[in-house]
Amino acid sequence: MERHGLIIVHTGDGKGKTTAALGLALRAFGAGLRVLILQFIKGKKKSGELKALEILGVEVRQCGLGFITKENFAEQKKSAREAIELAQNEILSGNRDLIILDEINYAVKFGLLDAADILELIKIRPPELHLVFTGRDALPELIDAADLVTEMKLIKHPFKNGIAAQNGIEF
């Protein structure tokens, strides 16, 4: 069966965008696909998901520096530029079947990247390569170009009741 690469978007204000993408990475890896996960914003702290994927041998590159502040904006922008260049190189390499661009939508939202940067990734994508874009506020142009779009909707969150993020659940 010939593979038809999909453009997949996980967006919305609810939790689970990265988790859904990493679950897809697990499924793809188990099916023998060559997977790469590039994280655009998250810092060097490894979540339980990333630790498990590392044990399995799924390649994850954390390109981000964590929370974006006025003080680190220039450094964050440089980091995002390096990450988008890495993504372009990996897309063109032919060495991957699935590339997850985690939190890339945030990178555009916060001005670290331009809309054109994301749309260029779609233009250069070989037709058999699956690309996954995560993060809130996905560009309308990205949604239009996608084959599959899932919006995570926040209904209720424990933080609103003073409950801190829980190890193994949020990280």
C-alpha positions in Angstrom: 0.0 0.0 0.0 1.4 3.4 -1.0 1.6 5.8 1.9 -0.2 9.2 1.6 1.4 11.6 4.1 -1.0 13.5 6.2 -0.9 17.0 7.7 -2.3 16.7 11.2 -3.1 19.6 13.6 -3.8 19.3 17.3 -5.0 22.7 18.6 -7.4 24.3 21.0 -7.3 25.6 24.6 -7.7 22.2 26.2 -5.0 19.9 27.5 -3.8 16.9 25.5 -2.4 18.3 22.2 1.2 17.1 22.9 0.0 14.0 24.6 -2.1 13.1 21.5 0.8 13.7 19.2 3.2 11.7 21.3 0.6 8.8 21.4 0.6 9.0 17.6 4.4 8.8 17.7 4.2 5.7 19.8 1.8 4.1 17.4 3.8 5.0 14.4 7.1 3.8 15.9 5.4 0.5 16.9 4.3 0.2 13.2 7.9 0.6 12.1 7.8 4.2 11.0 10.8 6.5 11.4 9.7 9.1 13.9 11.2 12.5 15.0 9.7 14.8 17.5 10.9 18.4 17.6 9.7 20.5 20.5 9.7 24.2 19.8 9.0 25.8 23.2 9.3 23.3 25.9 12.6 23.4 27.8 15.0 20.7 28.7 12.9 19.2 31.5 11.7 15.7 30.3 8.1 14.7 30.9 7.2 11.1 31.7 6.1 10.7 28.0 9.5 11.8 26.8 11.4 9.5 29.2 9.3 6.5 28.0 9.8 7.4 24.3 13.6 7.7 24.9 13.7 4.2 26.5 11.9 2.9 23.4 14.4 4.7 21.1 12.1 7.4 19.6 14.1 10.4 18.8 13.0 13.6 20.6 14.9 16.9 20.2 13.9 19.6 22.7 14.8 22.8 20.8 13.0 25.3 23.1 14.1 27.2 26.2 10.9 26.9 28.2 8.7 29.9 29.1 8.9 32.9 26.9 9.7 36.2 28.7 10.7 39.7 27.6 14.2 39.0 29.0 14.7 35.8 26.9 12.7 36.7 23.8 15.7 37.3 21.5 17.3 34.0 22.6 13.9 32.2 22.2 13.6 33.6 18.7 17.1 32.4 17.8 16.2 29.0 19.2 13.0 28.9 17.1 14.9 29.8 14.0 17.3 27.0 14.5 14.5 24.6 15.2 12.6 25.6 12.0 15.9 25.1 10.0 16.3 21.7 11.6 12.7 20.9 10.7 13.3 21.9 7.1 16.4 19.8 6.8 14.7 16.8 8.4 11.7 17.1 6.1 13.9 17.2 3.0 16.2 14.5 4.2 13.9 11.6 3.4 15.0 9.9 6.6 11.6 10.3 8.4 8.1 9.0 8.0 6.5 11.1 10.7 7.7 14.4 12.1 5.9 16.0 15.0 6.4 19.8 15.4 5.3 20.2 19.0 4.2 23.7 20.0 5.1 25.2 16.7 1.8 27.0 16.7 2.8 28.8 19.9 6.1 29.8 18.2 4.0 31.7 15.6 1.5 33.0 18.1 4.3 34.6 20.2 6.2 36.0 17.2 9.2 33.7 17.3 8.3 32.4 13.8 6.2 33.8 10.9 3.2 32.2 9.4 5.2 31.8 6.2 7.7 29.5 8.1 5.0 27.0 8.9 3.4 27.1 5.4 6.8 26.6 3.8 7.2 23.3 5.7 4.0 22.1 4.0 5.2 23.2 0.6 8.5 21.3 0.9 7.0 18.2 2.4 7.5 15.0 0.4 4.0 13.6 -0.3 4.6 10.4 1.8 5.7 12.3 4.9 3.3 12.8 7.8 3.6 16.1 9.6 1.9 16.9 12.9 1.6 20.5 14.2 0.6 21.2 17.8 -0.2 24.2 19.9 -3.1 26.6 20.5 -4.3 29.1 17.9 -3.3 27.2 14.8 -3.2 29.5 11.8 -6.4 29.4 9.6 -4.1 28.7 6.6 -2.6 25.7 8.4 -6.1 24.4 9.3 -7.1 24.8 5.6 -4.0 22.8 4.4 -4.5 20.0 7.0 -6.0 16.6 6.3 -6.9 16.1 10.0 -7.6 18.8 12.6 -8.5 18.1 16.2 -9.4 20.9 18.6 -8.9 20.1 22.3 -11.6 22.1 24.2 -11.2 23.0 27.9 -14.2 22.1 29.9 -12.8 22.0 33.4 -9.2 22.1 34.8 -8.0 21.2 38.3 -5.7 24.3 38.4 -8.9 26.5 38.8 -9.5 24.6 42.1 -6.0 25.2 43.3 -4.7 21.8 42.4 -1.1 21.9 41.1 0.1 19.9 38.1 0.5 16.3 38.9 3.5 14.2 38.1 2.6 11.5 35.5 -0.5 13.4 34.5 0.6 16.8 33.3 4.4 16.1 33.1 
